[in-house]
Amino acid sequence: MQPRKTRYKKLQKGKIKKYNFRSTQLTFGIIGLKAISSGIISSRQLESARQTINRKLKRKGKIWIKIFPSIPVTEKPVSVRMGKGKGVVKYWGCKVSSGKVLFELCGVSIKESILALKSGSNKLPIKTKIIY
């Protein structure tokens, strides 16, 4: 997952907000996964969480992903001296502040969806909780 076209190849880091006041409630689904802590989620972590949730649900129901990895994270190779510009884009990620809803589900029983969201949250690098 990455954007098709970007205006600039590399971006500055910026800061992650401590708490997100937008998108803290469910909009599409009945049950969802909400971030408690803030951090950066890479596109690989997001995709593996989505696949795990899909497998647990046996591809029933509907899943909404409320975040998209649109920030290029750069990294310099190991054993390279200081200077000589910014490193190459290592992966694409998205900044997630605490309180943001990451996934939403509907069309499946609550017990199945809780199990699926718990297994999906194990793939993510931040603390999450399940909301109704």
N, C-alpha and C positions, 0 to 999 in steps of 0.2 A: 504494500500500500504506500503510495506516494503521489503527490500531485502531478498532473500531466504537464503543466507548464508553470514556471515560477518567474517572477520578475528578476529576482537576484538569486545567484547560485548559493551564496553563503550568507547567513544572518548572524547578528550578534546574539549572545545568550539571552540577555534580558533577565527579568525577575519573575518568579512564580508567586501569584497572590496567595496569601495565607488562607483565605476563605472565599469561595465563589458564591455570590448572591443570586446569580442567574442559573437556570437549569438545575435547581435543587429538588424540584418535584417531578414526578412522573408525568409525561405528556401523552405517550402512545400506549404503553403497556400497563399491565396490572401489577407486576412485580419488577423490581430493578436492582441494580448493583450500584452503590454510591461510594465515592471515594471519601475516606476519613482523613488520610494524610495527603500531602501534595508531593509532586515529583514529575519526572518525565517518563512517559511510556513509549517504548519503541514500537515500530510497526510490526515487528516479529512477535513481540509479547502480546500485542493486541490481537493479531491473527491467531496465535496459538490459543488464547483465551476463547475466542469466537469458535474455533474448531472444537475445543473441548466441550463447550456449552452445547453446540450442535450435536455432538456425538451422544452426550448424556440424554438429550431430548429425543434422540433417534429421528432427527430432522422433522419433528412435528412442531407446530406452533410458529410464531413469528418472532424474530429477534431484530431489535433496533440497536445500532451502534451509534452513540451520541457524540463520539469524538473522532477526529481524523488526524493522522500524522502529517502535518504540513510544515514542520520545522526541521531544517537540515542540521544535524549535529555533526560537527567536524572533529577530526582527531588527527594528530601528527603521528607518524610511525615511531616505533621504539628506537632509542639510541640516535635521535636526530637532535642537533644542537639548537639552541634558542635562536629566534629570528627567522628570516627567510620566508615570511608570510604565514598565512593561515593554512591549516591542514586541509586535506580532502574530505568530502562528505562521507562519513562512516555509515550513518543510518538516518532514517527519518523518524521523528518522534513528535509527540504532542505534550504540551504542558498541561498538567491536571492539577487544579487547586482543590483543597478539601471542600466537600459538599457537592461536587459535580456528579451527576448521574452518568455512568459509563455505558451500561447495557440496560435494555428494557425487554421484557418478555410478555407474551400473552398467548392464549390458545392452548395452554398446557395446565395440568393440575398444579397446585401450589407446592405439594411435596416434591414432585419431579423437578419443578423449576428451582426450588431451594437447593436441591442436590446439584443441579447443573451449575447454578451460579456460584456455589461454594467451590466446586472443582475448577471453574473458570477463574475465580479470584486467586487461586493458588498459583496461577501462571503470571500474575501481575506483580510488579515490584513495590506496590503501595498497599496500605491497609484499606480494606473495604468493608462495607456492611450491606446487608440485604434489606430493602425497604418495600413496603406494600403501597 
